[in-house]
Amino acid sequence: MADDKPKDRPPTSRLGRLARLAALAPKGMPLAFEGAKRALGMRNKDEPPTVEEKRKVAADAKKAAEALLKTLGEMKGLPLKVGQMVSYIDGLAPPGYEERFKAELKKLLDKAPPLSPEAAVKVVTEEFGAPPDQVFAEWESEPFAAASIGQVHRAKTKDGATVAVKVQYPGIDKAIEADLKSIQFFQSMLSPVAKKIHSAQTLDEIGKVFREELDYGLEASRADAFRRIHEGDNNVVIPRVFHSLTTKRVLTTELLGGQSYADFVASASQEDRNAAGVTIWTFTFKSLMQYGHLYADPHPGNYRFLGGGKIGFLDFGCIKLLPPELVMSMKRYMIAALDEDWVEFDRACVEVLGYDPEDETWELYRGYTLELLAPLMSREIWVCSQEKARETVSYLSRGIRKIALKDGELPKLPKVPKMPQDFTFVNRLQWGLASVMAGLGTHAHFRPMTEPWIRSPVLPVP
């Protein structure tokens, strides 16, 4: 019955969620086929698409994106998270019509379709034993933001503070478990391939992090930790948590003003874009390199721009705490690259990242790592651009395609290195951060601000 009332809760049954995704196939197949032709080089480069072909592809892209927007917005959970990633990470959307496709999905970033006001009332009442209009002095029934596992309402505490109250969708825990079981099912069907690409450890890591994200009490404590890490930096603003009004399914924080990412990008001067990029970079790398706290969800909806370089950081649900020894291992290949010690760099690629110097993928993965480190290694001002962010993804896909589709040979799956399991969300950060910085178009000298953190030991959170 829950699936018959999408306004009150997302669909939670495994079959119901799979059916919604399956319904997308007819709209997505023309787009996927055209994308495959481009990716596999089936289109003759000397035969550009006709005007009619371009029109049809554009129409297919619009239909597919609109269908995705509706379905993922209704489903919430993991499918919505994937849609959000495709909407802002350069290079993930179908090649050739990326901007048109992403333009539709960007609506998922901070204004996904909300559930009914009654859904939030139900959860607040269950958590506090009283409805919102009794728990708070004022309560706005219509949410002003909605995301993958909860929606956010404006309210005022009985002490007069204006707050943002994030309320978890009813049944979203069951929906996420259904998604994880579905992925496990398909993984078991593709066991030989799954084993070769180490998907079991990736799925295990995804499950751990997203189950933690359902605990808003844990998110509150992690927001406090990030505030202590950045104490004294006036450009990093982390909203104060109201712990007495926070539970496992309700999170109450200070309400920040400021501009959204899209509004800031559309109106800010280059000077302000530079300052904002430096703040995001500082927030990300100081937390990771000095304290092992990985902010693993850098999507544009999680920032509020408060003027110049001052930025409010939202949503501390998707956080990965990395073991100090792993962070120090990461620093090995970073320091080696900074010092241009290529013998040590290669050794670290083998011992830390699992690359195989005897395999044909060695040069590809080694080169890809250097692509990711380029902003850190540069002794000049680095210009963040969509072309560079897209190249981070394209470099890897081109190399894999070249190995997999050799002339005269059957297609084969290239060797995938077995990295530490904790690297699953490090990889997500790399692409996401590059795309966020590209959207800002930041010009900055990243090396001198980052190098001290890379060369320092990992510290306990204050």
N, C-alpha and C positions, 0 to 999 in steps of 0.2 A: 504493500500500500504506500510505502514511503516514496517509491518511484513515481506514483501517481500525483504527488504533491510537490513538484519541484520548487514552488515558491516558499515552502516551509522548510525544506531540507534538500540537500543534493541527493541524487540516486546513490544508494549504498550497496545494493546487491552486485555481486561480481558479474553475473550474466547481464544485468541491466546496464552496467557501465560498459561492458564489452559491446553490447548491441548498439549503444550510442556511437561508439568509435567506429564500428563496422559500417554504420549508416553514412559515414563520411567518405567511404571508398569511391562510390560513383562520381562524386564531385572532384575527388583528388586524383583519380587515375589519369585523366588527360594531362594534368600538370606534371604528375610523376613521370609519365612516359616522355614528355618533352624534356624534362630535366635530365632523365637518364640518357637520352640521345646526346644532349650537350656534354654531360659528364663523361660518357664513354667514347666521345669523338665520332659518333655515328653520322653527324651532320657534316657535309662537305664544307670546309671553311671558305671555299670559293663560291658557295651558293648561299648567300645571306637569305634570311627568311623574307618572304613576300609581305606586302602590306596586309593582306588577308590573314596570313599566318600570325603576324604580330597581333592583329586585332583579336583573333581567336585565343591566342595564348593569354593576352591581357584579360579577356573575359573569363577564361578558365581560372586564372589566378584570383580574380575578384570573387568568383563564386566559391572557390575553395577556401579563401580566407574568411569570407562571411560565414560559411558553414562551420569552420573551425571556431570562429569567434563565438557563435551561438552555442555550439556543443560544449566547448571547453568551459565557457562561462557558466553553463548549467551544471557541469560535472564537478567543478572545483577540484581540490586535491592535486594529485600528481599530474594529470593531463593539463590542468591549467598552468602549473609551474612550467611544463615543457613549452606551452604556448607563449608564456611570458619570455622564456629564454630565446625562442625563435624571433620574437618581436624586437629584440634589441641587440642580440649578438650578431655582429657583421659576419657574413659568410655562411650562416646556417640556413637561411631561407632559400627557396629554389633559385638557382642561378638564372640570371637574365631578367628577372622581374622581381628582384628582391625588395626594392623600395615599395612597389605597389602592394606586395604581400604583407610586408611589415607594417605599412600604414594602417591596415585594418587591425592587425593583432596588437598594435600599440595600445589599443583601447583596454586591453587586459591588464596593463601595468598598474594603474592605480584606480581604475574605475571599472572593474569587472562587474557583471550584473549582480546586485545584492540579492539576498533572500528577503522574505517579508519582515516587516517590523516585529511581527508576533514571534518570529523565530528567535530574535535576540531577547525579547522579553522572557521567553521560556527558559533560555539558558541562564540569564541573570537570576531569575527566580529560583532555579534549581541550585545555583551556586551560593546565593546569599540568603535564601529563605524568604525573600521579599522581591517584588517587582522593581524595575529600575526607578520608577518615579518615587519610590520610598527609600531606595538605597542612596539616590542622588537628589540634590536639591532641585536640579533641572535635568531633563533628559530629552534629546531630540530623537524622535522615533525613526526618522529616515537617516540611514547611514550616509556619511560623506565619502567613504572609501570602502572598497571591497577587494579582497585578494583571494588567495588559494585556499586558506583554511578558516578565515574569519572576516568579519566586516567591522567597520569602525564608526562609532557614534560620538557626537559631541555631547558633553554633559558638564554640569557644574557640581562640585562637591558641596557638602553642607558647610564647609569652611570658606566657600566662595571661590575656589580655584577652578579655572576652566580646564577641562581635561579631554583627552581622547580615550575612549573605552573600546578596546578591541574584544569582540565577542565571537567565540568559536561557533562555526556552523553546527547545528544539531546533526549528529551522525557522521561527521567528517572523519572521525577515527575509524569507523567501519568502512567508509569509502576508501581511505588510504590503505587499509589492510586488504581490501578487495583488489585494489590496483597492484599491490605487491605480490599477492597470490597469483594474479594473472601473469605478471612478468615471470614469476617462478615457473609457472606452467609452460610458457613458451620457451623458457630456458631449458627445461627438461626435454622438450621435443627436439631441440637443436643441440643436444648434449655434446657431440663431437666438436662443433663449431664454438659453442659456449665455453668449453674447456680451453680451447686454443686462445680465445680472447680474454680469458680470466673473468668472465662475466659474473661468476658466483661471488667473488669477493667484492666486485663493484656493487652488485645487488644487495649484498649484506651491509655494505657501508651506507648505501642510499636508505635502506630500511632503518638503520640505527639513527641516522640524522633526522629523517622525517618523523619518526616516532617521537624523538626528543622535541621536535618542533610543536607537537601537540600539547606540550606541557608549558603553559604560559608562566607558571611559577618559576620554572627553570629559565625561561627567557628573561624574566625580570632580574634574576640574579646575574645573568650574563650581561645585561645592559648596565648593571651596577659595576661590574668588573671593567667594562670598556670605559665607563666614566672615570674610574680610578686610573686606568692606564693613561688617559689623555688629560688628566687634571692639570690645569695650568696652561693648556693650549686654548686660547679664547676662540680660535676658529673652528674647533670641533665641539659641537653642541649635541649632547645626548639627553633626551627628555627624562626628567625625574620620574621615577616609578612611585606610585601610591600603593604601597604594599598592603595596607589595610583594605584596599578595594581591588585586590588582585587575588585570583585563585588559579586553579589549573586551566580553567576555560574562559576566564575573563582577565584582561590585563588593562589596568588604568594608568595612564602616564600624562605628564604635562602636555598640553596641546601647543604645538609649534605653528607659527605663521610662515611667512616667506613664500617664495615662488616654487612651483614645480620644476622639474628638470626641463620639460619641453618649453615652458614659458621663459626660463632663464636662458636656454640656448637661443631662443628666438630674439631676445632683447639685450643680452649682456654685451658689454664691450669686450674687446680682446683682453684687456688688462684684467677684467673681472673673471673671464674664462680661465686665464692663466692661474690666477689666485685660487679659484675654485678647484681646478685640477690638482694643484699642489696640496690642498687640504685633503682631498679624497685620497691622493697617493700617500700622504703622511699617515692618515688614519689607517689605511690598509696595511702598509708595510711596517710601521712602528708596532702595531698590534701583533703582526705575524712574526717578524724577525726578532723582536725583543722579548715577546711574551708568549709566543706560540698560540695566539688566539686568531683564528682564521675567520674573517667575515665573509662567509661563503655565498652570499646572495647580493651581489652588487648591482641589482637592477635599478633603473632610473627612478622607479616609484619609491625607493627607500631614501631619497634625499630631499631635503627642503633647503632652498638657497636663501640665506638671510641677509645678503648684502656683501659685496666684495668677496673675500675668501671665506666668509663664515658660512658653515653648512651644518644643518641638523641631520643626524643619522637616525633612521627609523628601523624597526624590525630586527630584533636580535634573536629570532627563532632559529635561523639556519646558521649556526655557529659551530665550527669544528675546533676542538682543543687538541692541538698536536703535541705529542710527547717531545720533551726538550731534545732527546737524542735524534729524533727525526728532523727537527728544525736545524740542528747542528749539521746533520748530513746534507740537508739542502744547501746550507751555507758553503759546504765543501766545493761544489761545482760552481757556485756563484763567485766565491773568492778566487778560484782558479781562473775563471773567465776574466775577472777584473784584473788579475795579475798577468794574464796571457800565459799562464802555465798550462800548456796544452797537454802535457803528459799527465799531470794531476787531474785536469779536466776530464780527460778520457777515462782515467781510472775511476773517478767519481761517477761518470755516466754508467759504467759497468756495475760498480758496487752499490750505488744508491738507486739508480733509475732502472737497472736491469737490462740495459742495452747489450747486445751481443756483437762484439767486434768482428766475429767470424761470419756473421749473417749479412745478407745483401741489404738488410734494412739499416745497417749501422750508420752509414752516411746520412740517410734520411732523418733518423731520429736525433742524431748528433746535431745536424744542421737546424732541425726544428727547435731544439733547446736553445741554440744560439740566437735564433729568431726571437724567441720569447725574452731572452736576456738583453736584447739590443738596446732598449731604453736605459738599462742599468749600466751598460758598458760604455755608452757613448760619452766622449769627453766634450761634446758640443751640446748646444740646446737641442732637445728632441721635440719634433713637431708631431703631435698626435693627429692622425687622420684616419678616415674610414678606409682608405686604400691600404694603409699599413695594418689596420685591424683585420681587414678582410684577408690580407695576405697571410696572416698567422694561421688561418684556417685553410686557405687555398694551398699553401706550401705543403702541408701534410697530405691533403687529399690528392694533389697532383702526384706526389711521390708514391703514395700507395697505389694509385691507378697505374702508374708506370711499371711498378713491380708486379701488380696483379694481372695486367693485360699485356703481356709481352707478345709480340708478333710471332705467330706460328706455334704458340703454346696455349694449353687450356688455362682458363682463368684460375687463379689460386689466391688463397688468403695469406697475405704477408704475415710474418711473425710479429706478434704483439708482445712488447716487453711486460714482464710481471713486476710492476711497481709496488711499493708498499701500499696496503689497502687505504691508508689515510690520505693518499694522493688523489683519491677520487674527486674530492671537492677542491683541491688545489688546482686541478686542471680546469674545473668550472670557473674558478676565480680568474684564471689567466685570460680566458677568452672574454668573459664578462667585463672585467676591468678595462681591457683594451678597447672594447666597444664604447663603454661609458666615457672614457677619456677622449676617444675619437669624436664622439658627438659634441663634446665641449670644444674640441679643436685646441687643446692646451699646448702652449709652447713653454717648455721648462727644462732646466738642467737637473735631471733626476739623479745623476750619479752622486754628486756631493751630499745630497740630503739623505740618500739611502745607504751609502757605503758604511757609515759608522754603525748603523744597526746590523748590517750584514756581518761586520767584523767583531761585533760584541757578543758576549755570552748570552744565553737565554735566561731571563730573569723571572722570579715569581711575581705574580700580579700584586701590586701594593695593597 
